[in-house]
Amino acid sequence: MEWSKLPATRMVCPTCQRKFLLDETKTPPFCSERCQMIDLGRWLKEENGLPFEGDPGDTPVEYRE
Ligand SMILES: [Zn+2]
């Protein structure tokens, strides 16, 4: 028996929603290079498709006391 003594970290791929173990991927948090590229492509497409207008929609608001 050569089971790892450490429990594998379970991840869910943000691109394809596939469940995988962190040990199985070289491209965390994605399950594969393919999914990493898909995510990157999506990101670049948004970047190119929509001119940046300073919309803070999904940017965390900086909090100051
Ligand atoms: Zn994936």
N, CA, C, O and the ligand as a Tripos MOL2 file, in Angstrom:
@<TRIPOS>MOLECULE
protein
  261   259    66     0     0
PROTEIN
NO_CHARGES

@<TRIPOS>ATOM
      1 N           0.8470   -1.1920    0.0000 N.3       1 MET1
      2 CA          0.0000    0.0000    0.0000 C.3       1 MET1
      3 C           0.8850    1.2460    0.0000 C.2       1 MET1
      4 O           1.7640    1.3970    0.8480 O.2       1 MET1
      5 N           0.6490    2.1040   -0.9280 N.am      2 GLU2
      6 CA          1.4570    3.3170   -0.9970 C.3       2 GLU2
      7 C           0.5850    4.5610   -1.0470 C.2       2 GLU2
      8 O           0.8500    5.5140   -1.7810 O.2       2 GLU2
      9 N          -0.4410    4.5140   -0.2550 N.am      3 TRP3
     10 CA         -1.3300    5.6730   -0.2020 C.3       3 TRP3
     11 C          -0.5890    6.8510    0.4010 C.2       3 TRP3
     12 O           0.1990    6.6950    1.3340 O.2       3 TRP3
     13 N          -0.8420    7.9950   -0.1250 N.am      4 SER4
     14 CA         -0.2990    9.2050    0.4770 C.3       4 SER4
     15 C          -0.9160    9.3710    1.8520 C.2       4 SER4
     16 O          -2.1000    9.0940    2.0450 O.2       4 SER4
     17 N          -0.1370    9.8100    2.7810 N.am      5 LYS5
     18 CA         -0.6740   10.0200    4.1260 C.3       5 LYS5
     19 C          -1.4530   11.3260    4.2220 C.2       5 LYS5
     20 O          -2.3000   11.4980    5.0980 O.2       5 LYS5
     21 N          -1.1560   12.2250    3.3230 N.am      6 LEU6
     22 CA         -1.9000   13.4790    3.3300 C.3       6 LEU6
     23 C          -3.1410   13.3490    2.4710 C.2       6 LEU6
     24 O          -3.0810   12.8140    1.3640 O.2       6 LEU6
     25 N          -4.2720   13.8380    2.9750 N.am      7 PRO7
     26 CA         -5.4780   13.7900    2.1470 C.3       7 PRO7
     27 C          -5.3150   14.7200    0.9480 C.2       7 PRO7
     28 O          -4.8110   15.8360    1.0790 O.2       7 PRO7
     29 N          -5.7360   14.2610   -0.1920 N.am      8 ALA8
     30 CA         -5.6520   15.0940   -1.3930 C.3       8 ALA8
     31 C          -6.6480   16.2400   -1.2830 C.2       8 ALA8
     32 O          -7.7480   16.0870   -0.7510 O.2       8 ALA8
     33 N          -6.2430   17.3610   -1.7860 N.am      9 THR9
     34 CA         -7.1320   18.5150   -1.7680 C.3       9 THR9
     35 C          -8.0910   18.4280   -2.9340 C.2       9 THR9
     36 O          -7.6760   18.3330   -4.0880 O.2       9 THR9
     37 N          -9.3570   18.4590   -2.6310 N.am     10 ARG10
     38 CA        -10.3610   18.3820   -3.6940 C.3      10 ARG10
     39 C         -10.6760   19.7670   -4.2080 C.2      10 ARG10
     40 O         -10.8820   20.7040   -3.4370 O.2      10 ARG10
     41 N         -10.7090   19.8830   -5.5200 N.am     11 MET11
     42 CA        -10.9700   21.1630   -6.1600 C.3      11 MET11
     43 C         -12.1320   21.0080   -7.1320 C.2      11 MET11
     44 O         -12.4400   19.9040   -7.5820 O.2      11 MET11
     45 N         -12.7670   22.1250   -7.4480 N.am     12 VAL12
     46 CA        -13.7540   22.1380   -8.5290 C.3      12 VAL12
     47 C         -13.2390   23.1220   -9.5640 C.2      12 VAL12
     48 O         -12.9870   24.2870   -9.2580 O.2      12 VAL12
     49 N         -13.0870   22.6500  -10.7770 N.am     13 CYS13
     50 CA        -12.5590   23.4880  -11.8400 C.3      13 CYS13
     51 C         -13.5250   24.6370  -12.1210 C.2      13 CYS13
     52 O         -14.7050   24.3970  -12.3760 O.2      13 CYS13
     53 N         -13.0510   25.8630  -12.0780 N.am     14 PRO14
     54 CA        -13.9350   27.0030  -12.3410 C.3      14 PRO14
     55 C         -14.4130   27.0840  -13.7890 C.2      14 PRO14
     56 O         -15.3850   27.7790  -14.0840 O.2      14 PRO14
     57 N         -13.7400   26.3830  -14.6870 N.am     15 THR15
     58 CA        -14.1300   26.4270  -16.0970 C.3      15 THR15
     59 C         -15.1590   25.3600  -16.4290 C.2      15 THR15
     60 O         -16.2140   25.6630  -16.9870 O.2      15 THR15
     61 N         -14.8580   24.1100  -16.0890 N.am     16 CYS16
     62 CA        -15.7480   23.0250  -16.5110 C.3      16 CYS16
     63 C         -16.5050   22.3890  -15.3440 C.2      16 CYS16
     64 O         -17.2780   21.4520  -15.5440 O.2      16 CYS16
     65 N         -16.2920   22.8810  -14.1570 N.am     17 GLN17
     66 CA        -16.9800   22.4160  -12.9510 C.3      17 GLN17
     67 C         -16.6410   20.9670  -12.5970 C.2      17 GLN17
     68 O         -17.2950   20.3650  -11.7460 O.2      17 GLN17
     69 N         -15.6440   20.4230  -13.2360 N.am     18 ARG18
     70 CA        -15.2540   19.0600  -12.9480 C.3      18 ARG18
     71 C         -14.5580   19.0090  -11.5910 C.2      18 ARG18
     72 O         -13.7760   19.8920  -11.2400 O.2      18 ARG18
     73 N         -14.8580   17.9650  -10.8490 N.am     19 LYS19
     74 CA        -14.1830   17.7900   -9.5690 C.3      19 LYS19
     75 C         -12.8970   17.0300   -9.7980 C.2      19 LYS19
     76 O         -12.8710   16.0210  -10.5030 O.2      19 LYS19
     77 N         -11.8660   17.5070   -9.2170 N.am     20 PHE20
     78 CA        -10.5770   16.8440   -9.3830 C.3      20 PHE20
     79 C          -9.7470   17.0590   -8.1300 C.2      20 PHE20
     80 O         -10.0980   17.8400   -7.2460 O.2      20 PHE20
     81 N          -8.6460   16.3460   -8.0850 N.am     21 LEU21
     82 CA         -7.7580   16.4780   -6.9390 C.3      21 LEU21
     83 C          -6.6070   17.3980   -7.3020 C.2      21 LEU21
     84 O          -6.0870   17.3650   -8.4180 O.2      21 LEU21
     85 N          -6.2340   18.1950   -6.3640 N.am     22 LEU22
     86 CA         -5.1800   19.1690   -6.6060 C.3      22 LEU22
     87 C          -3.9010   18.4980   -7.1160 C.2      22 LEU22
     88 O          -3.1650   19.0560   -7.9290 O.2      22 LEU22
     89 N          -3.6670   17.3090   -6.6220 N.am     23 ASP23
     90 CA         -2.4740   16.5710   -7.0560 C.3      23 ASP23
     91 C          -2.5050   16.2090   -8.5380 C.2      23 ASP23
     92 O          -1.4650   15.9380   -9.1390 O.2      23 ASP23
     93 N          -3.6900   16.2060   -9.1170 N.am     24 GLU24
     94 CA         -3.8320   15.7460  -10.5000 C.3      24 GLU24
     95 C          -3.5300   16.8180  -11.5270 C.2      24 GLU24
     96 O          -3.3720   16.5220  -12.7120 O.2      24 GLU24
     97 N          -3.4520   18.0480  -11.0850 N.am     25 THR25
     98 CA         -3.3030   19.1250  -12.0500 C.3      25 THR25
     99 C          -1.9700   19.8480  -11.9280 C.2      25 THR25
    100 O          -1.3910   19.9600  -10.8480 O.2      25 THR25
    101 N          -1.5160   20.3200  -13.0440 N.am     26 LYS26
    102 CA         -0.3170   21.1550  -13.0470 C.3      26 LYS26
    103 C          -0.7070   22.6130  -13.1860 C.2      26 LYS26
    104 O           0.1420   23.5040  -13.1650 O.2      26 LYS26
    105 N          -2.0040   22.8420  -13.3280 N.am     27 THR27
    106 CA         -2.4810   24.1970  -13.5770 C.3      27 THR27
    107 C          -3.5830   24.5940  -12.6010 C.2      27 THR27
    108 O          -4.6780   24.9640  -13.0240 O.2      27 THR27
    109 N          -3.3110   24.5220  -11.3220 N.am     28 PRO28
    110 CA         -4.3460   24.9350  -10.3660 C.3      28 PRO28
    111 C          -4.7080   26.4030  -10.5470 C.2      28 PRO28
    112 O          -3.8220   27.1780  -10.9070 O.2      28 PRO28
    113 N          -5.9380   26.8400  -10.3260 N.am     29 PRO29
    114 CA         -7.0220   26.0210   -9.8030 C.3      29 PRO29
    115 C          -7.8240   25.3170  -10.8950 C.2      29 PRO29
    116 O          -8.9480   24.8750  -10.6540 O.2      29 PRO29
    117 N          -7.2620   25.2130  -12.0740 N.am     30 PHE30
    118 CA         -7.9770   24.5530  -13.1760 C.3      30 PHE30
    119 C          -7.5930   23.0910  -13.2420 C.2      30 PHE30
    120 O          -6.5150   22.6940  -12.7980 O.2      30 PHE30
    121 N          -8.4980   22.2870  -13.8100 N.am     31 CYS31
    122 CA         -8.2540   20.8530  -13.8520 C.3      31 CYS31
    123 C          -7.2270   20.5170  -14.9270 C.2      31 CYS31
    124 O          -6.5870   19.4670  -14.8670 O.2      31 CYS31
    125 N          -7.0670   21.3960  -15.9020 N.am     32 SER32
    126 CA         -6.1830   21.1060  -17.0160 C.3      32 SER32
    127 C          -5.7170   22.3920  -17.6700 C.2      32 SER32
    128 O          -6.2660   23.4690  -17.4390 O.2      32 SER32
    129 N          -4.7040   22.2500  -18.4790 N.am     33 GLU33
    130 CA         -4.1990   23.4070  -19.2110 C.3      33 GLU33
    131 C          -5.2780   23.9540  -20.1370 C.2      33 GLU33
    132 O          -5.3900   25.1610  -20.3540 O.2      33 GLU33
    133 N          -6.0660   23.0310  -20.6750 N.am     34 ARG34
    134 CA         -7.1420   23.4210  -21.5850 C.3      34 ARG34
    135 C          -8.1000   24.3940  -20.8890 C.2      34 ARG34
    136 O          -8.4510   25.4420  -21.4310 O.2      34 ARG34
    137 N          -8.5040   24.0210  -19.6930 N.am     35 CYS35
    138 CA         -9.4350   24.8770  -18.9620 C.3      35 CYS35
    139 C          -8.7910   26.2020  -18.5730 C.2      35 CYS35
    140 O          -9.4530   27.2390  -18.5310 O.2      35 CYS35
    141 N          -7.5230   26.1530  -18.2940 N.am     36 GLN36
    142 CA         -6.8210   27.3870  -17.9780 C.3      36 GLN36
    143 C          -6.8450   28.3250  -19.1900 C.2      36 GLN36
    144 O          -7.0680   29.5290  -19.0570 O.2      36 GLN36
    145 N          -6.6120   27.7490  -20.3680 N.am     37 MET37
    146 CA         -6.5980   28.5490  -21.5900 C.3      37 MET37
    147 C          -7.9880   29.0910  -21.9260 C.2      37 MET37
    148 O          -8.1380   30.2200  -22.3930 O.2      37 MET37
    149 N          -8.9940   28.2610  -21.6760 N.am     38 ILE38
    150 CA        -10.3740   28.7130  -21.9180 C.3      38 ILE38
    151 C         -10.6730   29.9110  -21.0390 C.2      38 ILE38
    152 O         -11.2430   30.9060  -21.4880 O.2      38 ILE38
    153 N         -10.2820   29.8010  -19.7870 N.am     39 ASP39
    154 CA        -10.5350   30.8960  -18.8600 C.3      39 ASP39
    155 C          -9.7660   32.1420  -19.2700 C.2      39 ASP39
    156 O         -10.2910   33.2540  -19.2310 O.2      39 ASP39
    157 N          -8.5360   31.9430  -19.6550 N.am     40 LEU40
    158 CA         -7.7030   33.0640  -20.0920 C.3      40 LEU40
    159 C          -8.2960   33.7040  -21.3450 C.2      40 LEU40
    160 O          -8.3290   34.9280  -21.4740 O.2      40 LEU40
    161 N          -8.7600   32.8690  -22.2560 N.am     41 GLY41
    162 CA         -9.3430   33.3660  -23.4940 C.3      41 GLY41
    163 C         -10.5920   34.1820  -23.2250 C.2      41 GLY41
    164 O         -10.8180   35.2190  -23.8490 O.2      41 GLY41
    165 N         -11.3980   33.7050  -22.2910 N.am     42 ARG42
    166 CA        -12.6240   34.3900  -21.9150 C.3      42 ARG42
    167 C         -12.2750   35.7730  -21.3600 C.2      42 ARG42
    168 O         -12.9080   36.7840  -21.6640 O.2      42 ARG42
    169 N         -11.2610   35.7550  -20.5560 N.am     43 TRP43
    170 CA        -10.8050   36.9720  -19.8920 C.3      43 TRP43
    171 C         -10.2940   37.9830  -20.9190 C.2      43 TRP43
    172 O         -10.6190   39.1690  -20.8600 O.2      43 TRP43
    173 N          -9.4980   37.4930  -21.8500 N.am     44 LEU44
    174 CA         -8.9340   38.3770  -22.8730 C.3      44 LEU44
    175 C         -10.0310   38.9140  -23.7910 C.2      44 LEU44
    176 O          -9.9910   40.0620  -24.2330 O.2      44 LEU44
    177 N         -10.9980   38.0590  -24.0610 N.am     45 LYS45
    178 CA        -12.0940   38.4480  -24.9370 C.3      45 LYS45
    179 C         -12.8760   39.5970  -24.3140 C.2      45 LYS45
    180 O         -13.2290   40.5650  -24.9870 O.2      45 LYS45
    181 N         -13.1370   39.4720  -23.0320 N.am     46 GLU46
    182 CA        -13.8290   40.5490  -22.3330 C.3      46 GLU46
    183 C         -13.0020   41.8190  -22.3710 C.2      46 GLU46
    184 O         -13.5110   42.9210  -22.5730 O.2      46 GLU46
    185 N         -11.7290   41.6260  -22.1720 N.am     47 GLU47
    186 CA        -10.8250   42.7710  -22.1480 C.3      47 GLU47
    187 C         -10.8370   43.4950  -23.4830 C.2      47 GLU47
    188 O         -10.8240   44.7240  -23.5380 O.2      47 GLU47
    189 N         -10.8630   42.7150  -24.5630 N.am     48 ASN48
    190 CA        -10.8280   43.3070  -25.8960 C.3      48 ASN48
    191 C         -12.2000   43.7980  -26.3490 C.2      48 ASN48
    192 O         -12.3160   44.7960  -27.0590 O.2      48 ASN48
    193 N         -13.2400   43.0710  -25.9210 N.am     49 GLY49
    194 CA        -14.5700   43.3650  -26.4130 C.3      49 GLY49
    195 C         -15.1770   44.6030  -25.7720 C.2      49 GLY49
    196 O         -15.9100   45.3520  -26.4170 O.2      49 GLY49
    197 N         -14.8680   44.8120  -24.5020 N.am     50 LEU50
    198 CA        -15.4580   45.9270  -23.8060 C.3      50 LEU50
    199 C         -14.3780   46.9260  -23.4150 C.2      50 LEU50
    200 O         -13.4580   46.5900  -22.6690 O.2      50 LEU50
    201 N         -14.4870   48.1260  -23.9060 N.am     51 PRO51
    202 CA        -13.5140   49.1230  -23.4810 C.3      51 PRO51
    203 C         -13.6450   49.3610  -21.9860 C.2      51 PRO51
    204 O         -14.7500   49.4300  -21.4480 O.2      51 PRO51
    205 N         -12.5400   49.4820  -21.3460 N.am     52 PHE52
    206 CA        -12.5850   49.6830  -19.9060 C.3      52 PHE52
    207 C         -13.0200   51.1040  -19.5950 C.2      52 PHE52
    208 O         -12.4110   52.0760  -20.0430 O.2      52 PHE52
    209 N         -14.0840   51.2010  -18.8200 N.am     53 GLU53
    210 CA        -14.6120   52.5240  -18.5120 C.3      53 GLU53
    211 C         -14.6000   52.7970  -17.0180 C.2      53 GLU53
    212 O         -15.2920   53.6850  -16.5190 O.2      53 GLU53
    213 N         -13.8160   52.0300  -16.3420 N.am     54 GLY54
    214 CA        -13.7120   52.2510  -14.9070 C.3      54 GLY54
    215 C         -14.9380   51.7870  -14.1420 C.2      54 GLY54
    216 O         -15.2070   52.2510  -13.0340 O.2      54 GLY54
    217 N         -15.6750   50.8720  -14.7410 N.am     55 ASP55
    218 CA        -16.8440   50.3380  -14.0460 C.3      55 ASP55
    219 C         -16.3970   49.4860  -12.8620 C.2      55 ASP55
    220 O         -15.7370   48.4630  -13.0440 O.2      55 ASP55
    221 N         -16.7480   49.9000  -11.6700 N.am     56 PRO56
    222 CA        -16.2830   49.1640  -10.4950 C.3      56 PRO56
    223 C         -17.1750   47.9750  -10.1610 C.2      56 PRO56
    224 O         -17.1000   47.4340   -9.0580 O.2      56 PRO56
    225 N         -18.0170   47.5650  -11.1020 N.am     57 GLY57
    226 CA        -19.0110   46.5290  -10.8490 C.3      57 GLY57
    227 C         -18.5340   45.3270  -10.0730 C.2      57 GLY57
    228 O         -19.1170   44.9930   -9.0420 O.2      57 GLY57
    229 N         -17.4990   44.6730  -10.5310 N.am     58 ASP58
    230 CA        -17.0710   43.4760   -9.8200 C.3      58 ASP58
    231 C         -15.7140   43.6620   -9.1410 C.2      58 ASP58
    232 O         -15.0250   42.6980   -8.8100 O.2      58 ASP58
    233 N         -15.3590   44.9130   -8.9470 N.am     59 THR59
    234 CA        -14.1260   45.1780   -8.2230 C.3      59 THR59
    235 C         -14.4670   45.4490   -6.7630 C.2      59 THR59
    236 O         -15.3360   46.2680   -6.4640 O.2      59 THR59
    237 N         -13.7970   44.7780   -5.8760 N.am     60 PRO60
    238 CA        -14.0800   45.0370   -4.4570 C.3      60 PRO60
    239 C         -13.8410   46.5060   -4.1220 C.2      60 PRO60
    240 O         -12.8490   47.1070   -4.5360 O.2      60 PRO60
    241 N         -14.7500   47.0460   -3.3830 N.am     61 VAL61
    242 CA        -14.6120   48.4510   -2.9980 C.3      61 VAL61
    243 C         -13.5750   48.5410   -1.8940 C.2      61 VAL61
    244 O         -13.6080   47.7920   -0.9180 O.2      61 VAL61
    245 N         -12.6910   49.4370   -2.0670 N.am     62 GLU62
    246 CA        -11.6600   49.6010   -1.0430 C.3      62 GLU62
    247 C         -12.2960   50.1810    0.2130 C.2      62 GLU62
    248 O         -13.0470   51.1550    0.1700 O.2      62 GLU62
    249 N         -11.9780   49.5640    1.2940 N.am     63 TYR63
    250 CA        -12.6140   49.9620    2.5470 C.3      63 TYR63
    251 C         -11.6150   50.6950    3.4310 C.2      63 TYR63
    252 O         -10.5330   50.1910    3.7300 O.2      63 TYR63
    253 N         -11.9970   51.8690    3.8290 N.am     64 ARG64
    254 CA        -11.1160   52.6350    4.7190 C.3      64 ARG64
    255 C         -11.8880   53.0190    5.9620 C.2      64 ARG64
    256 O         -13.0660   53.3700    5.8950 O.2      64 ARG64
    257 N         -11.2330   52.9510    7.0670 N.am     65 GLU65
    258 CA        -11.8910   53.3420    8.3160 C.3      65 GLU65
    259 C         -11.7790   54.8410    8.5340 C.2      65 GLU65
    260 O         -12.2750   55.3580    9.5360 O.2      65 GLU65
    261 ZN        -11.7160   21.9650  -16.1610 Zn       66 ZN66
@<TRIPOS>BOND
     1     1     2 1
     2     2     3 1
     3     3     4 2
     4     3     5 am
     5     5     6 1
     6     6     7 1
     7     7     8 2
     8     7     9 am
     9     9    10 1
    10    10    11 1
    11    11    12 2
    12    11    13 am
    13    13    14 1
    14    14    15 1
    15    15    16 2
    16    15    17 am
    17    17    18 1
    18    18    19 1
    19    19    20 2
    20    19    21 am
    21    21    22 1
    22    22    23 1
    23    23    24 2
    24    23    25 am
    25    25    26 1
    26    26    27 1
    27    27    28 2
    28    27    29 am
    29    29    30 1
    30    30    31 1
    31    31    32 2
    32    31    33 am
    33    33    34 1
    34    34    35 1
    35    35    36 2
    36    35    37 am
    37    37    38 1
    38    38    39 1
    39    39    40 2
    40    39    41 am
    41    41    42 1
    42    42    43 1
    43    43    44 2
    44    43    45 am
    45    45    46 1
    46    46    47 1
    47    47    48 2
    48    47    49 am
    49    49    50 1
    50    50    51 1
    51    51    52 2
    52    51    53 am
    53    53    54 1
    54    54    55 1
    55    55    56 2
    56    55    57 am
    57    57    58 1
    58    58    59 1
    59    59    60 2
    60    59    61 am
    61    61    62 1
    62    62    63 1
    63    63    64 2
    64    63    65 am
    65    65    66 1
    66    66    67 1
    67    67    68 2
    68    67    69 am
    69    69    70 1
    70    70    71 1
    71    71    72 2
    72    71    73 am
    73    73    74 1
    74    74    75 1
    75    75    76 2
    76    75    77 am
    77    77    78 1
    78    78    79 1
    79    79    80 2
    80    79    81 am
    81    81    82 1
    82    82    83 1
    83    83    84 2
    84    83    85 am
    85    85    86 1
    86    86    87 1
    87    87    88 2
    88    87    89 am
    89    89    90 1
    90    90    91 1
    91    91    92 2
    92    91    93 am
    93    93    94 1
    94    94    95 1
    95    95    96 2
    96    95    97 am
    97    97    98 1
    98    98    99 1
    99    99   100 2
   100    99   101 am
   101   101   102 1
   102   102   103 1
   103   103   104 2
   104   103   105 am
   105   105   106 1
   106   106   107 1
   107   107   108 2
   108   107   109 am
   109   109   110 1
   110   110   111 1
   111   111   112 2
   112   111   113 am
   113   113   114 1
   114   114   115 1
   115   115   116 2
   116   115   117 am
   117   117   118 1
   118   118   119 1
   119   119   120 2
   120   119   121 am
   121   121   122 1
   122   122   123 1
   123   123   124 2
   124   123   125 am
   125   125   126 1
   126   126   127 1
   127   127   128 2
   128   127   129 am
   129   129   130 1
   130   130   131 1
   131   131   132 2
   132   131   133 am
   133   133   134 1
   134   134   135 1
   135   135   136 2
   136   135   137 am
   137   137   138 1
   138   138   139 1
   139   139   140 2
   140   139   141 am
   141   141   142 1
   142   142   143 1
   143   143   144 2
   144   143   145 am
   145   145   146 1
   146   146   147 1
   147   147   148 2
   148   147   149 am
   149   149   150 1
   150   150   151 1
   151   151   152 2
   152   151   153 am
   153   153   154 1
   154   154   155 1
   155   155   156 2
   156   155   157 am
   157   157   158 1
   158   158   159 1
   159   159   160 2
   160   159   161 am
   161   161   162 1
   162   162   163 1
   163   163   164 2
   164   163   165 am
   165   165   166 1
   166   166   167 1
   167   167   168 2
   168   167   169 am
   169   169   170 1
   170   170   171 1
   171   171   172 2
   172   171   173 am
   173   173   174 1
   174   174   175 1
   175   175   176 2
   176   175   177 am
   177   177   178 1
   178   178   179 1
   179   179   180 2
   180   179   181 am
   181   181   182 1
   182   182   183 1
   183   183   184 2
   184   183   185 am
   185   185   186 1
   186   186   187 1
   187   187   188 2
   188   187   189 am
   189   189   190 1
   190   190   191 1
   191   191   192 2
   192   191   193 am
   193   193   194 1
   194   194   195 1
   195   195   196 2
   196   195   197 am
   197   197   198 1
   198   198   199 1
   199   199   200 2
   200   199   201 am
   201   201   202 1
   202   202   203 1
   203   203   204 2
   204   203   205 am
   205   205   206 1
   206   206   207 1
   207   207   208 2
   208   207   209 am
   209   209   210 1
   210   210   211 1
   211   211   212 2
   212   211   213 am
   213   213   214 1
   214   214   215 1
   215   215   216 2
   216   215   217 am
   217   217   218 1
   218   218   219 1
   219   219   220 2
   220   219   221 am
   221   221   222 1
   222   222   223 1
   223   223   224 2
   224   223   225 am
   225   225   226 1
   226   226   227 1
   227   227   228 2
   228   227   229 am
   229   229   230 1
   230   230   231 1
   231   231   232 2
   232   231   233 am
   233   233   234 1
   234   234   235 1
   235   235   236 2
   236   235   237 am
   237   237   238 1
   238   238   239 1
   239   239   240 2
   240   239   241 am
   241   241   242 1
   242   242   243 1
   243   243   244 2
   244   243   245 am
   245   245   246 1
   246   246   247 1
   247   247   248 2
   248   247   249 am
   249   249   250 1
   250   250   251 1
   251   251   252 2
   252   251   253 am
   253   253   254 1
   254   254   255 1
   255   255   256 2
   256   255   257 am
   257   257   258 1
   258   258   259 1
   259   259   260 2
@<TRIPOS>SUBSTRUCTURE
     1 MET1         2 RESIDUE 1 A MET
     2 GLU2         6 RESIDUE 1 A GLU
     3 TRP3        10 RESIDUE 1 A TRP
     4 SER4        14 RESIDUE 1 A SER
     5 LYS5        18 RESIDUE 1 A LYS
     6 LEU6        22 RESIDUE 1 A LEU
     7 PRO7        26 RESIDUE 1 A PRO
     8 ALA8        30 RESIDUE 1 A ALA
     9 THR9        34 RESIDUE 1 A THR
    10 ARG10       38 RESIDUE 1 A ARG
    11 MET11       42 RESIDUE 1 A MET
    12 VAL12       46 RESIDUE 1 A VAL
    13 CYS13       50 RESIDUE 1 A CYS
    14 PRO14       54 RESIDUE 1 A PRO
    15 THR15       58 RESIDUE 1 A THR
    16 CYS16       62 RESIDUE 1 A CYS
    17 GLN17       66 RESIDUE 1 A GLN
    18 ARG18       70 RESIDUE 1 A ARG
    19 LYS19       74 RESIDUE 1 A LYS
    20 PHE20       78 RESIDUE 1 A PHE
    21 LEU21       82 RESIDUE 1 A LEU
    22 LEU22       86 RESIDUE 1 A LEU
    23 ASP23       90 RESIDUE 1 A ASP
    24 GLU24       94 RESIDUE 1 A GLU
    25 THR25       98 RESIDUE 1 A THR
    26 LYS26      102 RESIDUE 1 A LYS
    27 THR27      106 RESIDUE 1 A THR
    28 PRO28      110 RESIDUE 1 A PRO
    29 PRO29      114 RESIDUE 1 A PRO
    30 PHE30      118 RESIDUE 1 A PHE
    31 CYS31      122 RESIDUE 1 A CYS
    32 SER32      126 RESIDUE 1 A SER
    33 GLU33      130 RESIDUE 1 A GLU
    34 ARG34      134 RESIDUE 1 A ARG
    35 CYS35      138 RESIDUE 1 A CYS
    36 GLN36      142 RESIDUE 1 A GLN
    37 MET37      146 RESIDUE 1 A MET
    38 ILE38      150 RESIDUE 1 A ILE
    39 ASP39      154 RESIDUE 1 A ASP
    40 LEU40      158 RESIDUE 1 A LEU
    41 GLY41      162 RESIDUE 1 A GLY
    42 ARG42      166 RESIDUE 1 A ARG
    43 TRP43      170 RESIDUE 1 A TRP
    44 LEU44      174 RESIDUE 1 A LEU
    45 LYS45      178 RESIDUE 1 A LYS
    46 GLU46      182 RESIDUE 1 A GLU
    47 GLU47      186 RESIDUE 1 A GLU
    48 ASN48      190 RESIDUE 1 A ASN
    49 GLY49      194 RESIDUE 1 A GLY
    50 LEU50      198 RESIDUE 1 A LEU
    51 PRO51      202 RESIDUE 1 A PRO
    52 PHE52      206 RESIDUE 1 A PHE
    53 GLU53      210 RESIDUE 1 A GLU
    54 GLY54      214 RESIDUE 1 A GLY
    55 ASP55      218 RESIDUE 1 A ASP
    56 PRO56      222 RESIDUE 1 A PRO
    57 GLY57      226 RESIDUE 1 A GLY
    58 ASP58      230 RESIDUE 1 A ASP
    59 THR59      234 RESIDUE 1 A THR
    60 PRO60      238 RESIDUE 1 A PRO
    61 VAL61      242 RESIDUE 1 A VAL
    62 GLU62      246 RESIDUE 1 A GLU
    63 TYR63      250 RESIDUE 1 A TYR
    64 ARG64      254 RESIDUE 1 A ARG
    65 GLU65      258 RESIDUE 1 A GLU
    66 ZN66       261 GROUP 0 **** ****
